[in-house]
Amino acid sequence: MTKTKLIQINTVCNTSTGHIMGDIARGANEAGFDTMIIYGRRMPFDDLNCVKVGNSAFFWLHVALTTAFDLQGLGSILITRKIVNILRRENPDIIHLHNIHGYYLNYPILFKYLRNEFKGRVFWTLHDCWAFTGHCAHYVAAECDKWKTGCSHCPCKNEYPISWGLDSSKGNYARKKKFFSGIPNMTLIVPSDWLKSQVQESFLKDYRTIVVNNGIDVQRFSYNKCEDIRVKYGIAEDKKIILGVSSVWNRKKGFDDFIKLSEVLPDDYVIVLVGLSPSQKVTLPKNIVGVVKTADQDELIKLYSEAYIFMNPSLEESFSLVTVEAMSCGLPAIVLDTSAVGDLVSPEVGVVLHEHESEDYLNAIKHIDDKLKAGEYDRSSISEYAGRYSKASMINSMLKIYNENRDKDYE
């Protein structure tokens, strides 16, 4: 029996989107697929069939094109021709796109091939909103909804993918709409109901869109009490830890909210922020403990396990792996309803806020504290709740979609 050939394409193999792609490839291999990963830069997976197409010269040329002219996704012509030649040679049954932005791919060239030549099925996981805007990957913090009808005069021009020169959002929007619309046999995958709702208001609304939640290793992210972590970071035993975790901290991620909260937080609490830059760490108030970004998952699990409450005040996310990781370790969570994070938390495991002033956070902290003291929240039940976001569930959902008839109604 001939194996189903699956090729996935993403900017990198590391980071959250790369790990998701790798997990899907491993699950597909175990299910008897023949898989390949095409990626733009950095290091490959050691255990998977990975083909790197980019190099530093083309990367920086694409960065320059974007920074000066706001033309993300329009450089890397030779690299993308190489990708298309690989696809022609391998002739996969399925092409699964992930992030196609990130200074490594020319989307008009790729989508011309998908439209005019490729006869198999295409899946495209949208890990953010870039596919249907004229520039940005996220727009919630800017309170912008131009993407619904047509972008111009972009308020996010100086954010990723940064342009310090021209504002090409109007042309970018029209170009994306032209190339991304009407691709035969293409299905969109999104990690949250929130992102699906955004797609349904965009020019991509005519595609079948399926929610497949991102997944974590729930066995690895489990309660692991280790009081030595308090000693390491100088946290007193009588302090209840409010934990925040992010790969980068800025206003949109809620850094300012934590600083303001620290000014009114009761003395029996301490804030721990993981993922800070060295310059941010030295400016923190006394009741915030800063941890510079770490790739050590064991260290992170210890912090999750020692904390009292997890708080994610990020304004814009398409999912939130750190929130799921925290709940998997038994932590009740405080999140905002402004994007997908609000989808992840129910009243049984935490609080979803609409407003995010310090008083709102204090009320949420007191609510959770009362629930914990009354035994209405406990680590085991919260961890069990987080099991719905397991890596195994994500892989099984994707394999089911790959294997089912493409004309089946997935709604």
C-alpha positions as CSV (number, residue, x, y, z in Angstrom):
1,M,0.0,0.0,0.0
2,T,1.4,3.4,-1.0
3,K,2.1,5.8,1.9
4,T,0.3,9.1,2.0
5,K,3.0,11.8,1.5
6,L,2.7,14.8,3.7
7,I,4.9,18.0,3.4
8,Q,4.7,20.7,6.0
9,I,6.2,24.2,5.5
10,N,7.1,26.7,8.2
11,T,9.5,29.4,9.0
12,V,11.5,27.4,11.6
13,C,11.5,24.1,13.3
14,N,11.9,25.6,16.8
15,T,9.6,28.0,18.6
16,S,5.9,27.1,19.3
17,T,4.8,26.8,15.7
18,G,7.8,24.7,14.8
19,H,7.2,22.3,17.7
20,I,3.5,22.0,16.7
21,M,4.6,21.1,13.1
22,G,7.2,18.6,14.5
23,D,4.6,16.9,16.7
24,I,2.2,16.5,13.8
25,A,5.0,15.0,11.6
26,R,5.9,12.5,14.3
27,G,2.3,11.5,14.8
28,A,1.9,11.1,11.0
29,N,5.0,9.0,10.8
30,E,3.7,6.7,13.4
31,A,0.4,6.5,11.5
32,G,2.2,5.3,8.4
33,F,2.6,8.6,6.5
34,D,5.7,9.6,4.6
35,T,6.6,13.1,5.8
36,M,8.9,15.9,5.0
37,I,9.4,19.4,6.6
38,I,10.5,22.4,4.5
39,Y,11.7,25.3,6.7
40,G,13.4,28.6,6.2
41,R,16.1,29.0,8.8
42,R,17.8,27.9,12.1
43,M,18.2,24.3,13.1
44,P,16.3,21.2,12.0
45,F,14.7,18.4,14.0
46,D,17.2,15.6,14.5
47,D,14.6,12.8,14.2
48,L,12.6,14.1,11.2
49,N,13.1,14.5,7.4
50,C,13.8,18.3,7.2
51,V,14.9,20.3,4.3
52,K,16.3,23.8,4.9
53,V,15.8,26.2,2.0
54,G,16.9,29.6,3.3
55,N,20.2,31.3,4.1
56,S,21.3,34.4,5.9
57,A,21.9,36.4,2.8
58,F,18.4,36.0,1.4
59,F,16.9,36.4,4.9
60,W,18.5,39.8,5.4
61,L,17.6,40.9,1.9
62,H,14.0,40.0,2.7
63,V,14.2,41.9,6.0
64,A,15.5,45.0,4.1
65,L,12.7,44.8,1.6
66,T,10.2,44.6,4.4
67,T,11.8,47.3,6.6
68,A,12.0,49.8,3.8
69,F,9.0,49.0,1.6
70,D,6.6,47.0,3.8
71,L,6.7,44.0,1.4
72,Q,6.8,41.0,3.8
73,G,6.3,37.8,1.8
74,L,7.4,39.3,-1.5
75,G,11.2,38.7,-1.3
76,S,12.9,35.3,-1.4
77,I,12.1,34.6,-5.0
78,L,14.9,32.1,-5.7
79,I,14.2,30.3,-2.3
80,T,10.5,29.9,-3.1
81,R,11.3,28.6,-6.6
82,K,13.4,26.0,-4.8
83,I,10.5,25.1,-2.6
84,V,8.2,24.7,-5.6
85,N,10.7,22.5,-7.3
86,I,10.9,20.3,-4.2
87,L,7.1,20.1,-4.2
88,R,7.0,19.2,-7.9
89,R,9.6,16.5,-7.4
90,E,8.1,15.0,-4.3
91,N,4.5,15.3,-5.5
92,P,2.9,15.0,-2.1
93,D,-0.7,14.1,-1.4
94,I,-1.0,16.8,1.2
95,I,0.7,20.1,1.7
96,H,0.3,21.6,5.1
97,L,1.3,25.3,5.4
98,H,2.1,26.9,8.8
99,N,3.6,30.4,9.0
100,I,4.5,31.6,5.5
101,H,5.7,35.0,6.8
102,G,9.0,35.4,8.5
103,Y,11.4,36.6,5.7
104,Y,11.8,33.3,3.9
105,L,9.1,32.8,1.3
106,N,7.4,34.6,-1.7
107,Y,3.7,33.9,-1.4
108,P,2.6,34.8,-4.9
109,I,5.0,32.2,-6.4
110,L,3.9,29.5,-3.9
111,F,0.2,30.2,-4.3
112,K,0.4,30.3,-8.1
113,Y,1.7,26.7,-7.9
114,L,-1.0,25.7,-5.5
115,R,-3.7,27.2,-7.7
116,N,-2.5,26.1,-11.1
117,E,-0.5,22.9,-10.7
118,F,-1.0,21.1,-7.4
119,K,-3.7,18.4,-7.5
120,G,-3.6,17.3,-3.8
121,R,-5.1,18.7,-0.7
122,V,-3.8,21.9,1.0
123,F,-4.2,22.7,4.7
124,W,-3.1,26.0,6.1
125,T,-2.8,26.5,9.9
126,L,-3.2,30.2,10.7
127,H,-1.1,30.7,13.9
128,D,-1.9,34.5,13.8
129,C,-3.9,37.0,11.7
130,W,-1.2,38.0,9.2
131,A,-2.9,36.1,6.3
132,F,-5.9,38.4,6.1
133,T,-4.4,41.8,7.0
134,G,-2.4,44.3,5.0
135,H,0.5,44.2,7.4
136,C,0.2,43.0,11.0
137,A,0.0,39.6,12.7
138,H,-2.2,41.0,15.5
139,Y,-4.5,44.1,15.6
140,V,-6.5,43.8,18.9
141,A,-4.2,46.2,20.9
142,A,-4.5,48.8,18.1
143,E,-8.3,48.4,18.1
144,C,-8.1,48.2,14.3
145,D,-10.7,46.5,12.2
146,K,-9.7,47.8,8.8
147,W,-8.9,44.2,7.8
148,K,-12.6,43.5,7.5
149,T,-13.0,45.7,4.5
150,G,-9.5,46.9,3.3
151,C,-6.3,48.0,5.0
152,S,-4.6,51.4,4.7
153,H,-2.7,53.8,6.9
154,C,-1.7,50.9,9.1
155,P,-1.5,51.7,12.9
156,C,0.8,48.7,13.4
157,K,3.3,49.5,10.6
158,N,6.2,49.8,13.1
159,E,5.4,46.4,14.6
160,Y,6.2,43.0,13.2
161,P,6.8,42.7,10.4
162,I,8.4,46.1,11.0
163,S,8.4,48.7,8.3
164,W,10.3,52.0,9.0
165,G,9.7,53.2,5.5
166,L,6.6,52.9,3.3
167,D,3.1,51.9,4.4
168,S,2.1,49.3,1.7
169,S,-0.8,47.9,3.7
170,K,-3.4,48.8,1.0
171,G,-1.5,47.0,-1.7
172,N,-0.6,44.1,0.5
173,Y,-4.2,43.6,1.5
174,A,-5.4,43.5,-2.2
175,R,-2.5,41.2,-3.1
176,K,-3.2,38.7,-0.3
177,K,-6.9,38.7,-1.2
178,K,-6.0,37.9,-4.8
179,F,-3.6,35.1,-4.1
180,F,-5.1,33.5,-1.0
181,S,-8.7,33.3,-2.2
182,G,-10.1,30.5,-4.3
183,I,-7.4,27.9,-3.8
184,P,-8.8,24.5,-4.8
185,N,-9.0,21.8,-2.0
186,M,-7.7,24.1,0.7
187,T,-8.9,23.9,4.3
188,L,-7.9,26.4,7.0
189,I,-6.9,25.1,10.5
190,V,-7.0,27.5,13.4
191,P,-6.1,26.9,17.1
192,S,-9.1,28.6,18.7
193,D,-12.7,29.6,18.3
194,W,-11.7,33.2,18.6
195,L,-9.4,33.0,15.5
196,K,-12.1,31.2,13.6
197,S,-14.5,34.0,14.3
198,Q,-11.9,36.5,12.9
199,V,-11.4,34.4,9.8
200,Q,-15.2,34.3,9.2
201,E,-15.2,38.1,9.0
202,S,-12.3,38.3,6.6
203,F,-11.8,37.7,2.9
204,L,-10.9,34.0,3.8
205,K,-14.5,33.4,5.1
206,D,-15.4,31.1,2.2
207,Y,-12.9,28.4,3.2
208,R,-13.9,25.5,5.4
209,T,-12.2,26.4,8.7
210,I,-11.6,23.8,11.4
211,V,-10.6,24.4,15.0
212,V,-7.7,22.2,16.2
213,N,-6.4,23.4,19.6
214,N,-2.7,23.5,20.0
215,G,-1.4,20.7,22.3
216,I,1.1,20.3,25.1
217,D,2.7,17.2,26.7
218,V,0.3,17.0,29.7
219,Q,2.4,14.2,31.3
220,R,5.5,16.4,31.3
221,F,3.6,19.5,32.4
222,S,2.3,18.2,35.6
223,Y,2.6,19.2,39.3
224,N,6.1,18.8,40.6
225,K,6.6,20.4,44.0
226,C,10.1,21.7,44.5
227,E,10.7,24.3,47.2
228,D,14.3,24.7,46.1
229,I,12.9,27.0,43.4
230,R,12.0,29.6,46.1
231,V,15.6,29.4,47.5
232,K,17.0,29.9,44.0
233,Y,15.1,33.1,43.4
234,G,15.0,34.4,47.0
235,I,11.2,34.0,47.4
236,A,10.0,33.8,51.0
237,E,7.9,30.7,52.0
238,D,5.0,32.9,53.2
239,K,4.6,34.7,49.9
240,K,1.9,33.5,47.4
241,I,3.3,33.6,43.9
242,I,1.5,35.2,41.0
243,L,3.2,33.9,38.0
244,G,3.5,35.4,34.5
245,V,5.3,33.7,31.6
246,S,6.1,35.1,28.1
247,S,8.8,34.8,25.5
248,V,8.8,38.6,25.4
249,W,7.4,41.2,27.7
250,N,5.8,44.5,26.4
251,R,2.6,46.5,26.9
252,K,0.6,44.1,24.7
253,K,1.8,41.1,26.7
254,G,0.7,42.8,29.9
255,F,4.0,44.0,31.3
256,D,2.5,47.4,32.3
257,D,-0.4,45.7,34.0
258,F,1.9,43.7,36.2
259,I,3.9,46.8,37.1
260,K,0.7,48.7,38.1
261,L,-0.6,45.7,40.0
262,S,2.6,45.5,42.0
263,E,1.8,49.0,43.4
264,V,-1.4,47.8,45.1
265,L,-0.7,44.1,45.7
266,P,-1.2,42.8,49.2
267,D,2.1,42.1,51.1
268,D,1.4,38.4,51.2
269,Y,1.8,38.1,47.4
270,V,4.8,38.3,45.1
271,I,4.9,38.5,41.3
272,V,7.3,36.3,39.4
273,L,7.8,37.1,35.7
274,V,9.6,34.7,33.4
275,G,11.0,35.7,30.1
276,L,12.3,39.2,30.9
277,S,15.2,40.9,29.2
278,P,18.2,41.7,31.4
279,S,17.4,45.4,31.0
280,Q,13.8,44.9,32.2
281,K,14.9,42.8,35.1
282,V,17.0,45.5,36.7
283,T,14.2,48.0,36.7
284,L,11.6,45.9,38.5
285,P,10.0,47.0,41.8
286,K,10.9,45.0,44.9
287,N,7.8,42.8,44.9
288,I,8.4,41.5,41.4
289,V,11.0,38.7,40.8
290,G,12.4,38.7,37.3
291,V,13.6,35.6,35.5
292,V,15.4,36.0,32.3
293,K,14.1,33.9,29.4
294,T,14.9,30.2,29.9
295,A,14.6,27.2,27.6
296,D,14.7,24.9,30.6
297,Q,11.2,23.3,30.8
298,D,12.0,21.6,34.1
299,E,12.7,25.0,35.6
300,L,9.4,26.3,34.2
301,I,7.5,23.3,35.5
302,K,8.9,23.9,39.0
303,L,7.8,27.5,38.9
304,Y,4.3,26.5,37.7
305,S,4.1,24.0,40.5
306,E,5.2,26.4,43.2
307,A,3.0,29.3,42.1
308,Y,-0.4,30.1,43.6
309,I,-2.1,31.8,40.6
310,F,-1.1,32.1,36.9
311,M,-1.9,35.4,35.3
312,N,-1.9,36.1,31.5
313,P,-2.8,39.7,30.8
314,S,-1.9,39.5,27.1
315,L,-4.2,41.5,24.9
316,E,-3.8,39.5,21.7
317,E,-3.1,35.8,21.2
318,S,-4.4,33.2,18.8
319,F,-3.9,30.6,21.5
320,S,-1.7,30.5,24.7
321,L,0.5,27.5,25.3
322,V,1.8,29.0,28.6
323,T,-1.7,29.3,30.0
324,V,-2.4,25.6,29.1
325,E,1.0,24.6,30.6
326,A,0.2,26.4,33.8
327,M,-3.3,24.8,34.1
328,S,-1.8,21.4,33.4
329,C,0.4,21.9,36.4
330,G,-2.7,22.7,38.4
331,L,-2.6,26.5,38.5
332,P,-5.9,28.5,38.4
333,A,-5.6,31.3,35.8
334,I,-6.6,34.9,35.3
335,V,-6.8,35.9,31.6
336,L,-8.5,38.5,29.4
337,D,-11.3,38.0,27.0
338,T,-9.8,40.3,24.3
339,S,-8.6,37.4,22.2
340,A,-8.2,33.6,22.2
341,V,-6.9,33.2,25.7
342,G,-10.4,33.8,27.0
343,D,-11.5,30.6,25.2
344,L,-9.2,28.5,27.3
345,V,-10.4,29.3,30.8
346,S,-13.8,28.4,32.3
347,P,-15.1,29.4,35.7
348,E,-14.1,26.0,37.1
349,V,-10.4,26.8,36.6
350,G,-10.1,30.6,36.8
351,V,-11.3,34.0,35.9
352,V,-11.8,35.7,32.5
353,L,-11.7,39.5,32.7
354,H,-13.1,42.0,30.3
355,E,-11.5,45.1,31.9
356,H,-7.9,45.0,33.1
357,E,-7.3,47.7,35.6
358,S,-5.5,46.8,38.8
359,E,-8.8,46.7,40.7
360,D,-10.1,44.0,38.3
361,Y,-7.0,41.9,38.9
362,L,-7.2,42.3,42.6
363,N,-10.9,41.2,42.6
364,A,-9.9,38.2,40.5
365,I,-7.1,37.3,42.8
366,K,-9.4,37.5,45.8
367,H,-12.0,35.4,44.1
368,I,-9.5,32.6,43.3
369,D,-8.0,32.8,46.8
370,D,-11.4,32.3,48.3
371,K,-12.1,29.4,46.0
372,L,-8.7,27.8,46.9
373,K,-9.3,28.2,50.6
374,A,-12.8,26.7,50.3
375,G,-11.5,23.7,48.4
376,E,-13.5,24.7,45.3
377,Y,-10.4,24.8,43.2
378,D,-7.8,22.1,43.5
379,R,-4.7,21.3,41.4
380,S,-5.8,17.9,40.3
381,S,-9.2,19.0,38.9
382,I,-7.5,22.0,37.1
383,S,-4.9,19.7,35.7
384,E,-7.6,17.3,34.5
385,Y,-9.4,20.2,32.8
386,A,-6.2,21.1,30.9
387,G,-6.0,17.5,29.5
388,R,-8.3,18.6,26.7
389,Y,-5.4,20.5,25.3
390,S,-3.0,17.5,25.1
391,K,-0.5,17.0,22.3
392,A,-2.1,13.6,21.6
393,S,-5.5,15.2,21.1
394,M,-4.0,17.7,18.6
395,I,-2.2,15.0,16.6
396,N,-5.3,12.7,16.5
397,S,-7.5,15.6,15.3
398,M,-5.0,16.4,12.5
399,L,-4.7,12.8,11.5
400,K,-8.5,12.4,11.4
401,I,-8.7,15.5,9.1
402,Y,-5.9,14.2,6.8
403,N,-7.6,10.9,6.5
404,E,-11.2,11.9,6.0
405,N,-12.8,12.7,2.7
406,R,-12.2,16.4,1.9
407,D,-15.8,16.9,1.1
408,K,-17.0,15.9,4.6
409,D,-18.6,18.7,6.6
410,Y,-16.3,19.2,9.6
411,E,-18.5,21.8,11.3
